[in-house]
Amino acid sequence: NGQLFITGRLKDVIIIRGHNHYPQDIEFTVENSHPSLRKNSGAAFGIEVDNEEKLVVVQEVERSWLRKLDFNEVNGDIRQELMAQHELQVYAIALIKSGSIPKTSSGKIMRQACRIKFLEGTLEVINSGGGNPEHLRKLTVMSVMMATPKNGAHLR
């Protein structure tokens, strides 16, 4: 017939500097990098910024940690573990409330839906406690705003 029908999922593999990285591996590393991070409740995906794929991590925080969370500590732990285990630098980290990451009815993370919410700026990013709350809130929001479509990032 000469026709080709594409079916299946959108690309989940993250390709950075020519190396393939599987989001499940990155998500496992992230959720185990700090005790405040909720298991099986994170998404790792790539976004294109200036014609280069960059890594974004969205991760839920356990409810019991919301008031005492030190964003700088968690951010540092995530970045350190991803560098140590995968040799990856993170473009942006968005910490979100427990139960707010998009999931299917069977509980699987919806990475593409999460990516879209990230790019649209509609994720419910938490206000981190500890230190100067206003300063930490701005840091969290800045992490998300770094990669909005108007700043050159878009879906692939």
MODELLER restraints for C-alpha pairs under 7 A, 6 or more apart:
rsr = mdl.restraints
at = mdl.atoms
rsr.add(forms.Gaussian(group=physical.xy_distance, feature=features.Distance(at['CA:12:A'], at['CA:23:A']), mean=6.78, stdev=0.5))
rsr.add(forms.Gaussian(group=physical.xy_distance, feature=features.Distance(at['CA:13:A'], at['CA:20:A']), mean=6.35, stdev=0.5))
rsr.add(forms.Gaussian(group=physical.xy_distance, feature=features.Distance(at['CA:13:A'], at['CA:21:A']), mean=5.88, stdev=0.5))
rsr.add(forms.Gaussian(group=physical.xy_distance, feature=features.Distance(at['CA:13:A'], at['CA:22:A']), mean=5.14, stdev=0.5))
rsr.add(forms.Gaussian(group=physical.xy_distance, feature=features.Distance(at['CA:13:A'], at['CA:23:A']), mean=6.47, stdev=0.5))
rsr.add(forms.Gaussian(group=physical.xy_distance, feature=features.Distance(at['CA:14:A'], at['CA:20:A']), mean=5.77, stdev=0.5))
rsr.add(forms.Gaussian(group=physical.xy_distance, feature=features.Distance(at['CA:14:A'], at['CA:21:A']), mean=5.05, stdev=0.5))
rsr.add(forms.Gaussian(group=physical.xy_distance, feature=features.Distance(at['CA:14:A'], at['CA:22:A']), mean=6.26, stdev=0.5))
rsr.add(forms.Gaussian(group=physical.xy_distance, feature=features.Distance(at['CA:14:A'], at['CA:23:A']), mean=6.89, stdev=0.5))
rsr.add(forms.Gaussian(group=physical.xy_distance, feature=features.Distance(at['CA:14:A'], at['CA:45:A']), mean=6.36, stdev=0.5))
rsr.add(forms.Gaussian(group=physical.xy_distance, feature=features.Distance(at['CA:14:A'], at['CA:46:A']), mean=5.57, stdev=0.5))
rsr.add(forms.Gaussian(group=physical.xy_distance, feature=features.Distance(at['CA:15:A'], at['CA:21:A']), mean=6.12, stdev=0.5))
rsr.add(forms.Gaussian(group=physical.xy_distance, feature=features.Distance(at['CA:15:A'], at['CA:53:A']), mean=6.79, stdev=0.5))
rsr.add(forms.Gaussian(group=physical.xy_distance, feature=features.Distance(at['CA:16:A'], at['CA:53:A']), mean=5.85, stdev=0.5))
rsr.add(forms.Gaussian(group=physical.xy_distance, feature=features.Distance(at['CA:16:A'], at['CA:54:A']), mean=6.87, stdev=0.5))
rsr.add(forms.Gaussian(group=physical.xy_distance, feature=features.Distance(at['CA:23:A'], at['CA:44:A']), mean=5.20, stdev=0.5))
rsr.add(forms.Gaussian(group=physical.xy_distance, feature=features.Distance(at['CA:23:A'], at['CA:45:A']), mean=6.49, stdev=0.5))
rsr.add(forms.Gaussian(group=physical.xy_distance, feature=features.Distance(at['CA:26:A'], at['CA:44:A']), mean=6.52, stdev=0.5))
rsr.add(forms.Gaussian(group=physical.xy_distance, feature=features.Distance(at['CA:27:A'], at['CA:42:A']), mean=5.93, stdev=0.5))
rsr.add(forms.Gaussian(group=physical.xy_distance, feature=features.Distance(at['CA:27:A'], at['CA:43:A']), mean=6.11, stdev=0.5))
rsr.add(forms.Gaussian(group=physical.xy_distance, feature=features.Distance(at['CA:27:A'], at['CA:44:A']), mean=5.99, stdev=0.5))
rsr.add(forms.Gaussian(group=physical.xy_distance, feature=features.Distance(at['CA:29:A'], at['CA:81:A']), mean=6.77, stdev=0.5))
rsr.add(forms.Gaussian(group=physical.xy_distance, feature=features.Distance(at['CA:29:A'], at['CA:82:A']), mean=6.75, stdev=0.5))
rsr.add(forms.Gaussian(group=physical.xy_distance, feature=features.Distance(at['CA:30:A'], at['CA:78:A']), mean=5.59, stdev=0.5))
rsr.add(forms.Gaussian(group=physical.xy_distance, feature=features.Distance(at['CA:31:A'], at['CA:37:A']), mean=5.34, stdev=0.5))
rsr.add(forms.Gaussian(group=physical.xy_distance, feature=features.Distance(at['CA:31:A'], at['CA:38:A']), mean=6.31, stdev=0.5))
rsr.add(forms.Gaussian(group=physical.xy_distance, feature=features.Distance(at['CA:31:A'], at['CA:39:A']), mean=5.63, stdev=0.5))
rsr.add(forms.Gaussian(group=physical.xy_distance, feature=features.Distance(at['CA:33:A'], at['CA:77:A']), mean=5.80, stdev=0.5))
rsr.add(forms.Gaussian(group=physical.xy_distance, feature=features.Distance(at['CA:33:A'], at['CA:78:A']), mean=5.58, stdev=0.5))
rsr.add(forms.Gaussian(group=physical.xy_distance, feature=features.Distance(at['CA:33:A'], at['CA:81:A']), mean=6.26, stdev=0.5))
rsr.add(forms.Gaussian(group=physical.xy_distance, feature=features.Distance(at['CA:34:A'], at['CA:74:A']), mean=6.31, stdev=0.5))
rsr.add(forms.Gaussian(group=physical.xy_distance, feature=features.Distance(at['CA:34:A'], at['CA:77:A']), mean=6.55, stdev=0.5))
rsr.add(forms.Gaussian(group=physical.xy_distance, feature=features.Distance(at['CA:36:A'], at['CA:61:A']), mean=5.69, stdev=0.5))
rsr.add(forms.Gaussian(group=physical.xy_distance, feature=features.Distance(at['CA:36:A'], at['CA:62:A']), mean=5.57, stdev=0.5))
rsr.add(forms.Gaussian(group=physical.xy_distance, feature=features.Distance(at['CA:36:A'], at['CA:65:A']), mean=5.78, stdev=0.5))
rsr.add(forms.Gaussian(group=physical.xy_distance, feature=features.Distance(at['CA:37:A'], at['CA:59:A']), mean=6.97, stdev=0.5))
rsr.add(forms.Gaussian(group=physical.xy_distance, feature=features.Distance(at['CA:37:A'], at['CA:60:A']), mean=6.10, stdev=0.5))
rsr.add(forms.Gaussian(group=physical.xy_distance, feature=features.Distance(at['CA:37:A'], at['CA:61:A']), mean=4.61, stdev=0.5))
rsr.add(forms.Gaussian(group=physical.xy_distance, feature=features.Distance(at['CA:37:A'], at['CA:62:A']), mean=5.80, stdev=0.5))
rsr.add(forms.Gaussian(group=physical.xy_distance, feature=features.Distance(at['CA:38:A'], at['CA:60:A']), mean=5.58, stdev=0.5))
rsr.add(forms.Gaussian(group=physical.xy_distance, feature=features.Distance(at['CA:38:A'], at['CA:61:A']), mean=5.34, stdev=0.5))
rsr.add(forms.Gaussian(group=physical.xy_distance, feature=features.Distance(at['CA:38:A'], at['CA:62:A']), mean=5.21, stdev=0.5))
rsr.add(forms.Gaussian(group=physical.xy_distance, feature=features.Distance(at['CA:41:A'], at['CA:59:A']), mean=6.19, stdev=0.5))
rsr.add(forms.Gaussian(group=physical.xy_distance, feature=features.Distance(at['CA:41:A'], at['CA:60:A']), mean=5.63, stdev=0.5))
rsr.add(forms.Gaussian(group=physical.xy_distance, feature=features.Distance(at['CA:41:A'], at['CA:101:A']), mean=6.73, stdev=0.5))
rsr.add(forms.Gaussian(group=physical.xy_distance, feature=features.Distance(at['CA:42:A'], at['CA:58:A']), mean=5.53, stdev=0.5))
rsr.add(forms.Gaussian(group=physical.xy_distance, feature=features.Distance(at['CA:42:A'], at['CA:59:A']), mean=4.13, stdev=0.5))
rsr.add(forms.Gaussian(group=physical.xy_distance, feature=features.Distance(at['CA:42:A'], at['CA:60:A']), mean=6.04, stdev=0.5))
rsr.add(forms.Gaussian(group=physical.xy_distance, feature=features.Distance(at['CA:43:A'], at['CA:57:A']), mean=5.87, stdev=0.5))
rsr.add(forms.Gaussian(group=physical.xy_distance, feature=features.Distance(at['CA:43:A'], at['CA:58:A']), mean=5.19, stdev=0.5))
rsr.add(forms.Gaussian(group=physical.xy_distance, feature=features.Distance(at['CA:43:A'], at['CA:59:A']), mean=6.39, stdev=0.5))
rsr.add(forms.Gaussian(group=physical.xy_distance, feature=features.Distance(at['CA:43:A'], at['CA:109:A']), mean=6.87, stdev=0.5))
rsr.add(forms.Gaussian(group=physical.xy_distance, feature=features.Distance(at['CA:43:A'], at['CA:111:A']), mean=5.80, stdev=0.5))
rsr.add(forms.Gaussian(group=physical.xy_distance, feature=features.Distance(at['CA:44:A'], at['CA:56:A']), mean=5.78, stdev=0.5))
rsr.add(forms.Gaussian(group=physical.xy_distance, feature=features.Distance(at['CA:44:A'], at['CA:57:A']), mean=4.64, stdev=0.5))
rsr.add(forms.Gaussian(group=physical.xy_distance, feature=features.Distance(at['CA:44:A'], at['CA:58:A']), mean=6.46, stdev=0.5))
rsr.add(forms.Gaussian(group=physical.xy_distance, feature=features.Distance(at['CA:45:A'], at['CA:55:A']), mean=5.94, stdev=0.5))
rsr.add(forms.Gaussian(group=physical.xy_distance, feature=features.Distance(at['CA:45:A'], at['CA:56:A']), mean=5.54, stdev=0.5))
rsr.add(forms.Gaussian(group=physical.xy_distance, feature=features.Distance(at['CA:45:A'], at['CA:57:A']), mean=6.75, stdev=0.5))
rsr.add(forms.Gaussian(group=physical.xy_distance, feature=features.Distance(at['CA:45:A'], at['CA:111:A']), mean=6.91, stdev=0.5))
rsr.add(forms.Gaussian(group=physical.xy_distance, feature=features.Distance(at['CA:45:A'], at['CA:115:A']), mean=6.86, stdev=0.5))
rsr.add(forms.Gaussian(group=physical.xy_distance, feature=features.Distance(at['CA:46:A'], at['CA:53:A']), mean=5.76, stdev=0.5))
rsr.add(forms.Gaussian(group=physical.xy_distance, feature=features.Distance(at['CA:46:A'], at['CA:54:A']), mean=5.28, stdev=0.5))
rsr.add(forms.Gaussian(group=physical.xy_distance, feature=features.Distance(at['CA:46:A'], at['CA:55:A']), mean=4.77, stdev=0.5))
rsr.add(forms.Gaussian(group=physical.xy_distance, feature=features.Distance(at['CA:46:A'], at['CA:56:A']), mean=5.99, stdev=0.5))
rsr.add(forms.Gaussian(group=physical.xy_distance, feature=features.Distance(at['CA:47:A'], at['CA:53:A']), mean=5.43, stdev=0.5))
rsr.add(forms.Gaussian(group=physical.xy_distance, feature=features.Distance(at['CA:47:A'], at['CA:54:A']), mean=5.37, stdev=0.5))
rsr.add(forms.Gaussian(group=physical.xy_distance, feature=features.Distance(at['CA:47:A'], at['CA:55:A']), mean=6.66, stdev=0.5))
rsr.add(forms.Gaussian(group=physical.xy_distance, feature=features.Distance(at['CA:47:A'], at['CA:153:A']), mean=6.29, stdev=0.5))
rsr.add(forms.Gaussian(group=physical.xy_distance, feature=features.Distance(at['CA:47:A'], at['CA:154:A']), mean=6.19, stdev=0.5))
rsr.add(forms.Gaussian(group=physical.xy_distance, feature=features.Distance(at['CA:47:A'], at['CA:155:A']), mean=6.10, stdev=0.5))
rsr.add(forms.Gaussian(group=physical.xy_distance, feature=features.Distance(at['CA:48:A'], at['CA:54:A']), mean=6.11, stdev=0.5))
rsr.add(forms.Gaussian(group=physical.xy_distance, feature=features.Distance(at['CA:48:A'], at['CA:153:A']), mean=5.28, stdev=0.5))
rsr.add(forms.Gaussian(group=physical.xy_distance, feature=features.Distance(at['CA:48:A'], at['CA:154:A']), mean=5.69, stdev=0.5))
rsr.add(forms.Gaussian(group=physical.xy_distance, feature=features.Distance(at['CA:48:A'], at['CA:155:A']), mean=6.75, stdev=0.5))
rsr.add(forms.Gaussian(group=physical.xy_distance, feature=features.Distance(at['CA:48:A'], at['CA:156:A']), mean=6.84, stdev=0.5))
rsr.add(forms.Gaussian(group=physical.xy_distance, feature=features.Distance(at['CA:49:A'], at['CA:152:A']), mean=5.66, stdev=0.5))
rsr.add(forms.Gaussian(group=physical.xy_distance, feature=features.Distance(at['CA:49:A'], at['CA:153:A']), mean=4.59, stdev=0.5))
rsr.add(forms.Gaussian(group=physical.xy_distance, feature=features.Distance(at['CA:50:A'], at['CA:152:A']), mean=6.35, stdev=0.5))
rsr.add(forms.Gaussian(group=physical.xy_distance, feature=features.Distance(at['CA:54:A'], at['CA:91:A']), mean=5.77, stdev=0.5))
rsr.add(forms.Gaussian(group=physical.xy_distance, feature=features.Distance(at['CA:55:A'], at['CA:90:A']), mean=5.15, stdev=0.5))
rsr.add(forms.Gaussian(group=physical.xy_distance, feature=features.Distance(at['CA:55:A'], at['CA:91:A']), mean=5.33, stdev=0.5))
rsr.add(forms.Gaussian(group=physical.xy_distance, feature=features.Distance(at['CA:56:A'], at['CA:90:A']), mean=6.08, stdev=0.5))
rsr.add(forms.Gaussian(group=physical.xy_distance, feature=features.Distance(at['CA:56:A'], at['CA:91:A']), mean=5.67, stdev=0.5))
rsr.add(forms.Gaussian(group=physical.xy_distance, feature=features.Distance(at['CA:56:A'], at['CA:92:A']), mean=4.92, stdev=0.5))
rsr.add(forms.Gaussian(group=physical.xy_distance, feature=features.Distance(at['CA:56:A'], at['CA:93:A']), mean=5.98, stdev=0.5))
rsr.add(forms.Gaussian(group=physical.xy_distance, feature=features.Distance(at['CA:57:A'], at['CA:92:A']), mean=6.38, stdev=0.5))
rsr.add(forms.Gaussian(group=physical.xy_distance, feature=features.Distance(at['CA:57:A'], at['CA:93:A']), mean=4.85, stdev=0.5))
rsr.add(forms.Gaussian(group=physical.xy_distance, feature=features.Distance(at['CA:57:A'], at['CA:94:A']), mean=6.30, stdev=0.5))
rsr.add(forms.Gaussian(group=physical.xy_distance, feature=features.Distance(at['CA:58:A'], at['CA:93:A']), mean=5.87, stdev=0.5))
rsr.add(forms.Gaussian(group=physical.xy_distance, feature=features.Distance(at['CA:58:A'], at['CA:94:A']), mean=4.72, stdev=0.5))
rsr.add(forms.Gaussian(group=physical.xy_distance, feature=features.Distance(at['CA:58:A'], at['CA:95:A']), mean=5.91, stdev=0.5))
rsr.add(forms.Gaussian(group=physical.xy_distance, feature=features.Distance(at['CA:59:A'], at['CA:94:A']), mean=6.39, stdev=0.5))
rsr.add(forms.Gaussian(group=physical.xy_distance, feature=features.Distance(at['CA:59:A'], at['CA:95:A']), mean=5.04, stdev=0.5))
rsr.add(forms.Gaussian(group=physical.xy_distance, feature=features.Distance(at['CA:59:A'], at['CA:96:A']), mean=5.99, stdev=0.5))
rsr.add(forms.Gaussian(group=physical.xy_distance, feature=features.Distance(at['CA:60:A'], at['CA:95:A']), mean=5.76, stdev=0.5))
rsr.add(forms.Gaussian(group=physical.xy_distance, feature=features.Distance(at['CA:60:A'], at['CA:96:A']), mean=4.72, stdev=0.5))
rsr.add(forms.Gaussian(group=physical.xy_distance, feature=features.Distance(at['CA:60:A'], at['CA:97:A']), mean=5.43, stdev=0.5))
rsr.add(forms.Gaussian(group=physical.xy_distance, feature=features.Distance(at['CA:60:A'], at['CA:98:A']), mean=5.08, stdev=0.5))
rsr.add(forms.Gaussian(group=physical.xy_distance, feature=features.Distance(at['CA:60:A'], at['CA:101:A']), mean=6.99, stdev=0.5))
rsr.add(forms.Gaussian(group=physical.xy_distance, feature=features.Distance(at['CA:61:A'], at['CA:95:A']), mean=6.53, stdev=0.5))
rsr.add(forms.Gaussian(group=physical.xy_distance, feature=features.Distance(at['CA:61:A'], at['CA:96:A']), mean=6.15, stdev=0.5))
rsr.add(forms.Gaussian(group=physical.xy_distance, feature=features.Distance(at['CA:61:A'], at['CA:97:A']), mean=5.73, stdev=0.5))
rsr.add(forms.Gaussian(group=physical.xy_distance, feature=features.Distance(at['CA:61:A'], at['CA:98:A']), mean=5.53, stdev=0.5))
rsr.add(forms.Gaussian(group=physical.xy_distance, feature=features.Distance(at['CA:62:A'], at['CA:98:A']), mean=5.75, stdev=0.5))
rsr.add(forms.Gaussian(group=physical.xy_distance, feature=features.Distance(at['CA:63:A'], at['CA:98:A']), mean=6.06, stdev=0.5))
rsr.add(forms.Gaussian(group=physical.xy_distance, feature=features.Distance(at['CA:66:A'], at['CA:128:A']), mean=6.99, stdev=0.5))
rsr.add(forms.Gaussian(group=physical.xy_distance, feature=features.Distance(at['CA:66:A'], at['CA:129:A']), mean=6.98, stdev=0.5))
rsr.add(forms.Gaussian(group=physical.xy_distance, feature=features.Distance(at['CA:67:A'], at['CA:129:A']), mean=5.41, stdev=0.5))
rsr.add(forms.Gaussian(group=physical.xy_distance, feature=features.Distance(at['CA:68:A'], at['CA:129:A']), mean=5.30, stdev=0.5))
rsr.add(forms.Gaussian(group=physical.xy_distance, feature=features.Distance(at['CA:68:A'], at['CA:130:A']), mean=5.88, stdev=0.5))
rsr.add(forms.Gaussian(group=physical.xy_distance, feature=features.Distance(at['CA:69:A'], at['CA:128:A']), mean=5.69, stdev=0.5))
rsr.add(forms.Gaussian(group=physical.xy_distance, feature=features.Distance(at['CA:69:A'], at['CA:129:A']), mean=5.05, stdev=0.5))
rsr.add(forms.Gaussian(group=physical.xy_distance, feature=features.Distance(at['CA:69:A'], at['CA:130:A']), mean=6.12, stdev=0.5))
rsr.add(forms.Gaussian(group=physical.xy_distance, feature=features.Distance(at['CA:70:A'], at['CA:128:A']), mean=6.41, stdev=0.5))
rsr.add(forms.Gaussian(group=physical.xy_distance, feature=features.Distance(at['CA:70:A'], at['CA:129:A']), mean=5.94, stdev=0.5))
rsr.add(forms.Gaussian(group=physical.xy_distance, feature=features.Distance(at['CA:70:A'], at['CA:130:A']), mean=5.19, stdev=0.5))
rsr.add(forms.Gaussian(group=physical.xy_distance, feature=features.Distance(at['CA:71:A'], at['CA:128:A']), mean=5.68, stdev=0.5))
rsr.add(forms.Gaussian(group=physical.xy_distance, feature=features.Distance(at['CA:71:A'], at['CA:136:A']), mean=6.67, stdev=0.5))
rsr.add(forms.Gaussian(group=physical.xy_distance, feature=features.Distance(at['CA:79:A'], at['CA:89:A']), mean=6.71, stdev=0.5))
rsr.add(forms.Gaussian(group=physical.xy_distance, feature=features.Distance(at['CA:79:A'], at['CA:90:A']), mean=6.45, stdev=0.5))
rsr.add(forms.Gaussian(group=physical.xy_distance, feature=features.Distance(at['CA:82:A'], at['CA:88:A']), mean=5.55, stdev=0.5))
rsr.add(forms.Gaussian(group=physical.xy_distance, feature=features.Distance(at['CA:82:A'], at['CA:89:A']), mean=6.97, stdev=0.5))
rsr.add(forms.Gaussian(group=physical.xy_distance, feature=features.Distance(at['CA:83:A'], at['CA:89:A']), mean=6.18, stdev=0.5))
rsr.add(forms.Gaussian(group=physical.xy_distance, feature=features.Distance(at['CA:92:A'], at['CA:143:A']), mean=5.16, stdev=0.5))
rsr.add(forms.Gaussian(group=physical.xy_distance, feature=features.Distance(at['CA:92:A'], at['CA:144:A']), mean=6.38, stdev=0.5))
rsr.add(forms.Gaussian(group=physical.xy_distance, feature=features.Distance(at['CA:93:A'], at['CA:143:A']), mean=6.01, stdev=0.5))
rsr.add(forms.Gaussian(group=physical.xy_distance, feature=features.Distance(at['CA:94:A'], at['CA:125:A']), mean=6.31, stdev=0.5))
rsr.add(forms.Gaussian(group=physical.xy_distance, feature=features.Distance(at['CA:94:A'], at['CA:140:A']), mean=6.69, stdev=0.5))
rsr.add(forms.Gaussian(group=physical.xy_distance, feature=features.Distance(at['CA:94:A'], at['CA:143:A']), mean=6.58, stdev=0.5))
rsr.add(forms.Gaussian(group=physical.xy_distance, feature=features.Distance(at['CA:94:A'], at['CA:144:A']), mean=6.02, stdev=0.5))
rsr.add(forms.Gaussian(group=physical.xy_distance, feature=features.Distance(at['CA:95:A'], at['CA:125:A']), mean=5.76, stdev=0.5))
rsr.add(forms.Gaussian(group=physical.xy_distance, feature=features.Distance(at['CA:95:A'], at['CA:126:A']), mean=6.15, stdev=0.5))
rsr.add(forms.Gaussian(group=physical.xy_distance, feature=features.Distance(at['CA:96:A'], at['CA:124:A']), mean=5.87, stdev=0.5))
rsr.add(forms.Gaussian(group=physical.xy_distance, feature=features.Distance(at['CA:96:A'], at['CA:125:A']), mean=4.60, stdev=0.5))
rsr.add(forms.Gaussian(group=physical.xy_distance, feature=features.Distance(at['CA:96:A'], at['CA:126:A']), mean=5.15, stdev=0.5))
rsr.add(forms.Gaussian(group=physical.xy_distance, feature=features.Distance(at['CA:97:A'], at['CA:124:A']), mean=6.96, stdev=0.5))
rsr.add(forms.Gaussian(group=physical.xy_distance, feature=features.Distance(at['CA:97:A'], at['CA:125:A']), mean=6.96, stdev=0.5))
rsr.add(forms.Gaussian(group=physical.xy_distance, feature=features.Distance(at['CA:97:A'], at['CA:126:A']), mean=6.01, stdev=0.5))
rsr.add(forms.Gaussian(group=physical.xy_distance, feature=features.Distance(at['CA:101:A'], at['CA:114:A']), mean=6.89, stdev=0.5))
rsr.add(forms.Gaussian(group=physical.xy_distance, feature=features.Distance(at['CA:102:A'], at['CA:109:A']), mean=6.16, stdev=0.5))
rsr.add(forms.Gaussian(group=physical.xy_distance, feature=features.Distance(at['CA:102:A'], at['CA:110:A']), mean=5.44, stdev=0.5))
rsr.add(forms.Gaussian(group=physical.xy_distance, feature=features.Distance(at['CA:102:A'], at['CA:113:A']), mean=6.53, stdev=0.5))
rsr.add(forms.Gaussian(group=physical.xy_distance, feature=features.Distance(at['CA:102:A'], at['CA:114:A']), mean=6.11, stdev=0.5))
rsr.add(forms.Gaussian(group=physical.xy_distance, feature=features.Distance(at['CA:103:A'], at['CA:109:A']), mean=4.50, stdev=0.5))
rsr.add(forms.Gaussian(group=physical.xy_distance, feature=features.Distance(at['CA:103:A'], at['CA:110:A']), mean=5.12, stdev=0.5))
rsr.add(forms.Gaussian(group=physical.xy_distance, feature=features.Distance(at['CA:104:A'], at['CA:110:A']), mean=6.49, stdev=0.5))
rsr.add(forms.Gaussian(group=physical.xy_distance, feature=features.Distance(at['CA:117:A'], at['CA:123:A']), mean=5.53, stdev=0.5))
rsr.add(forms.Gaussian(group=physical.xy_distance, feature=features.Distance(at['CA:118:A'], at['CA:144:A']), mean=6.93, stdev=0.5))
rsr.add(forms.Gaussian(group=physical.xy_distance, feature=features.Distance(at['CA:119:A'], at['CA:147:A']), mean=6.55, stdev=0.5))
rsr.add(forms.Gaussian(group=physical.xy_distance, feature=features.Distance(at['CA:119:A'], at['CA:148:A']), mean=4.79, stdev=0.5))
rsr.add(forms.Gaussian(group=physical.xy_distance, feature=features.Distance(at['CA:119:A'], at['CA:149:A']), mean=6.04, stdev=0.5))
rsr.add(forms.Gaussian(group=physical.xy_distance, feature=features.Distance(at['CA:120:A'], at['CA:148:A']), mean=6.42, stdev=0.5))
rsr.add(forms.Gaussian(group=physical.xy_distance, feature=features.Distance(at['CA:121:A'], at['CA:144:A']), mean=6.96, stdev=0.5))
rsr.add(forms.Gaussian(group=physical.xy_distance, feature=features.Distance(at['CA:121:A'], at['CA:145:A']), mean=6.94, stdev=0.5))
rsr.add(forms.Gaussian(group=physical.xy_distance, feature=features.Distance(at['CA:121:A'], at['CA:148:A']), mean=6.69, stdev=0.5))
rsr.add(forms.Gaussian(group=physical.xy_distance, feature=features.Distance(at['CA:127:A'], at['CA:137:A']), mean=4.94, stdev=0.5))
rsr.add(forms.Gaussian(group=physical.xy_distance, feature=features.Distance(at['CA:128:A'], at['CA:136:A']), mean=5.86, stdev=0.5))
rsr.add(forms.Gaussian(group=physical.xy_distance, feature=features.Distance(at['CA:128:A'], at['CA:137:A']), mean=5.93, stdev=0.5))
rsr.add(forms.Gaussian(group=physical.xy_distance, feature=features.Distance(at['CA:147:A'], at['CA:153:A']), mean=5.39, stdev=0.5))
